[in-house]
Amino acid sequence: MFLADDYNFSSTEKLNTALSGEIADVLASAISKKGAAVLVVSGGNTHAGMLSKLSEQVISWSNVTVLLTNDRWIATTHNRSHEGMVRRYLLQNEAAKASFVGFYASDIEIDQAPTILEDKLDVLNRPVDALILGMGEDGHTAPLFLKTENMEDFLNVKEGPKTTFVKLNSEIEDRITLSFSVLTNAHHIFLHFTGVLKKEVYQKIVSGDLQTSLGRVLDTSTGHIKLFWAA
């Protein structure tokens, strides 16, 4: 069972300030040690305010590469695109100098993407420095739903392409996601979610009473895990 440091806040504003500062410190440390850092972020409204705060952090953003945990296979201008959200909230202010590697391309099919993306993802040949994960109310993450048709195969893969596509029964759009090994090998994993219901689900995952994809990721993780939560 995984161990995580829990940080609970009385407001999302305080959470966003603390978490953005913590992530900036991790990135700055990585840059100091090896000259570059890799940040992997999740999409979703929960993260928007924190990413905006993170964009204001004064670090050497020109030495940071930003990627997504996953994205819907839709145009980046679509309001459900995670890349579009990251460009609006994170890749601005100080963070406008960061490099960004997106997944979606209009001229290929999603099943071609893992092979084509390999050439763009050399930055993932080393472990991710900072990984931000959210959690759905059913305990899924990034978008690893245990009920998805190919999810068990995905969760058991330790080698192979750095991305894979996931066919979701619950959504119109399929998704492209970083591989299980990329997610679990991150040096620092920051869990970021809000609300009493999600905290209760998380506590069931920690106790082992609920089996979810987030639990599988965290149980397998080799990195330092921290939870940032506010009601």
C-alpha positions in Angstrom: 0.0 0.0 0.0 1.3 3.5 -0.9 2.2 6.2 1.6 1.3 9.8 0.9 1.7 13.1 2.7 -1.6 14.8 3.2 -2.0 18.6 3.0 -5.5 19.9 3.7 -6.6 23.5 3.2 -9.6 25.6 4.2 -10.0 27.1 0.8 -9.1 26.3 -2.8 -7.3 29.6 -3.0 -4.9 28.6 -0.3 -4.5 25.1 -1.9 -3.7 26.6 -5.3 -1.1 28.9 -3.8 0.6 26.2 -1.8 0.5 23.5 -4.5 1.8 25.9 -7.3 4.7 26.8 -5.0 5.5 23.2 -4.3 5.5 22.2 -7.9 7.7 25.2 -8.8 10.2 24.2 -6.2 10.4 20.7 -7.6 10.9 22.0 -11.1 13.5 24.5 -10.0 15.4 21.7 -8.2 15.4 19.5 -11.2 16.6 22.3 -13.4 19.4 23.0 -10.9 20.5 19.4 -10.9 20.2 18.4 -14.5 19.5 21.6 -16.5 15.9 20.6 -17.5 12.6 19.5 -15.9 9.5 17.7 -17.1 6.0 18.6 -15.8 3.0 16.5 -16.6 -0.4 18.0 -15.9 -4.0 16.8 -15.9 -6.9 18.5 -17.6 -10.2 19.3 -15.9 -11.7 22.4 -14.2 -10.3 21.5 -10.8 -6.8 22.3 -11.9 -7.5 25.5 -13.8 -7.0 27.9 -10.9 -3.9 26.2 -9.7 -2.3 26.1 -13.1 -3.0 29.8 -13.4 -1.1 30.4 -10.1 1.7 28.1 -11.3 2.1 30.2 -14.5 3.1 33.1 -12.3 5.9 31.3 -10.6 9.4 32.7 -11.4 11.5 29.8 -12.4 13.5 29.0 -15.6 10.5 28.0 -17.6 12.5 27.9 -20.8 14.0 24.7 -19.4 10.7 23.1 -18.6 8.7 20.7 -20.9 5.0 20.4 -20.2 2.9 17.4 -21.3 -0.6 16.2 -20.4 -1.5 13.0 -18.6 -4.1 12.5 -21.3 -6.3 14.3 -23.8 -9.5 13.7 -25.7 -9.0 13.1 -29.4 -10.6 16.3 -30.4 -9.4 19.6 -31.9 -7.5 21.7 -29.4 -9.9 24.6 -30.0 -12.8 22.5 -28.6 -13.9 23.5 -25.1 -13.4 19.9 -23.9 -9.8 19.8 -25.0 -7.2 19.4 -22.2 -4.5 21.0 -24.4 -6.7 24.0 -24.9 -7.2 24.4 -21.2 -3.5 24.1 -20.5 -2.7 26.7 -23.1 -5.3 29.1 -21.6 -4.4 28.7 -17.9 -0.7 27.5 -17.7 1.1 28.5 -20.8 0.9 32.2 -20.0 2.7 34.8 -17.9 6.1 33.4 -16.8 5.2 29.9 -18.0 4.7 31.1 -21.6 8.4 30.3 -22.1 7.9 26.6 -21.4 7.9 24.0 -24.2 4.7 22.0 -24.7 4.2 18.7 -26.4 0.6 18.0 -27.3 -1.0 14.7 -28.4 -3.7 15.6 -30.9 -3.2 15.8 -34.6 -6.0 16.3 -37.1 -4.3 14.4 -39.9 -4.0 11.0 -38.2 -6.3 8.5 -36.5 -6.0 7.9 -32.8 -4.7 4.3 -33.2 -1.8 5.7 -35.1 -0.9 8.2 -32.5 1.2 6.1 -30.1 3.7 5.1 -32.8 3.9 8.6 -34.3 4.2 10.3 -30.9 7.2 8.2 -29.9 9.5 10.5 -31.9 8.2 13.5 -30.0 8.6 12.1 -26.5 12.3 11.6 -26.0 11.9 13.9 -23.0 10.2 10.9 -21.3 13.2 8.6 -21.6 13.9 9.8 -18.0 11.3 9.9 -15.2 8.9 12.8 -15.0 9.9 15.3 -12.4 6.4 16.5 -11.4 3.1 14.7 -12.2 -0.3 16.3 -11.3 -3.1 13.8 -11.0 -6.8 14.5 -10.3 -9.4 11.9 -9.4 -13.0 11.3 -10.4 -15.8 10.6 -8.0 -15.4 6.9 -8.8 -11.7 6.9 -8.1 -10.4 6.9 -11.7 -7.6 9.0 -12.9 -6.0 10.0 -16.2 -8.5 8.6 -17.7 -8.0 5.1 -16.4 -11.4 3.7 -15.8 -11.2 0.0 -14.7 -14.4 -0.7 -16.7 -12.9 0.5 -19.9 -12.6 -2.3 -22.5 -8.8 -2.4 -22.7 -7.9 -1.1 -19.2 -6.7 -4.2 -17.5 -4.2 -4.8 -20.3 -3.1 -1.2 -20.0 -2.6 -1.4 -16.2 -0.4 -4.5 -16.6 1.9 -3.2 -19.2 5.4 -2.3 -17.9 7.1 -1.6 -21.2 6.2 -0.4 -24.6 5.1 2.9 -26.2 5.0 6.0 -24.0 1.3 6.6 -24.9 -1.7 4.5 -25.7 -5.3 5.2 -26.7 -8.2 4.4 -24.5 -11.7 3.6 -25.7 -14.2 4.9 -23.1 -17.7 3.5 -22.9 -18.9 6.6 -21.1 -17.8 9.3 -23.5 -18.1 10.1 -27.2 -14.4 10.9 -27.6 -11.7 8.4 -27.2 -8.5 9.5 -25.4 -4.8 9.3 -25.7 -3.0 8.8 -22.4 0.5 8.4 -21.1 1.5 4.8 -20.4 1.2 3.2 -17.0 5.0 3.0 -16.7 5.4 6.8 -17.4 2.8 7.7 -14.8 4.2 5.4 -12.1 7.8 6.3 -12.6 7.4 10.0 -11.8 9.7 11.4 -9.1 6.9 13.4 -7.5 3.2 12.8 -7.8 0.8 15.6 -6.7 -2.8 14.5 -6.1 -5.0 17.4 -6.5 -8.8 17.3 -5.9 -11.5 19.0 -3.9 -14.7 18.2 -2.2 -15.8 16.0 0.7 -17.1 13.1 -1.5 -13.7 12.7 -3.3 -11.9 12.8 0.0 -14.1 9.9 1.3 -13.4 8.0 -1.9 -9.7 8.6 -1.5 -9.7 7.4 2.1 -11.4 4.1 0.9 -8.6 3.7 -1.6 -5.9 4.3 1.0 -7.5 1.8 3.4 -7.8 -0.8 0.6 -11.6 -0.9 0.8 -12.0 0.4 -2.8 -10.1 -0.9 -5.9 -9.6 1.8 -8.4 -7.2 2.8 -11.2 -5.8 5.6 -9.0 -5.0 3.1 -6.3 -3.2 0.9 -8.9 -1.1 3.8 -10.1 -0.2 4.9 -6.5 0.5 1.4 -5.3 3.0 0.9 -8.2 4.5 4.4 -8.0 8.2 4.7 -7.2 8.0 8.4 -6.4 7.0 10.8 -3.5 3.3 11.2 -3.3 1.5 14.2 -1.8 -2.2 15.0 -1.6 -3.4 18.6 -1.8 -7.1 18.8 -0.9 -9.6 21.5 0.0 -13.3 21.1 0.8 
